[in-house]
């Protein structure tokens, strides 16, 4: 049996993180919710998620720092990063380092459909 690819939802808003997790699960991923930047940093140091949904404003360690950590780690070179933020100015500043930038509010269907495309690419590349 194939294990679904790992997805991190790094979002401190509990309601949004639950919705994002459900959308990623519907797209075929195994979601893990992380609500704190320091915890996310530690998990990224030891795990290799296929996709990360990343809020930019987090407790302890900001999302911008986590994005730098992901992009600096050769082990995470193929990790897709979807930045989600209500801060359009900051989101624009990190656009070049993200695969997709979405400005909140974000619908369940939009996130599910976008991440399903990543899942399709992942599946096609593993065949």
C-alpha positions, 0 to 999 in steps of 0.5 A: 500500500502506498503511503500518501505524501507528507504535507505540513500545514504551518499555520497558527490559526486553528480554524484555518489549519483544520480547513487546510488539512482537510483540503490537503487530505482531499488532494491525496496528502497526509497532512500534519498541522504545526502551529508554532514556528519553532516547532515547524523549524525542528520538524523541517530539520528532520522530516521531508514534506512534499508540500508545505502550506506556510503562513508568514506570521507565526509565533516564535519563528516567522514564516519568512525564516522558515521559507529561508530554511526550506530553500537553504536545505538541499534535502528539501529542494523538491518541497513545494511551498504554498505561502498563505498570508493576509499580509499582501506586501510581505507575501509579495516580498517572498514570491520568488522563493515560494511556488505559489502565493495566496492571499487570505481568505483562501477557499477550501476548493482553491487550496484542494485543487492547487495542491491536487495539481502538485500531487498529480505532478508528484505521482507522474514523476514517481512512475 
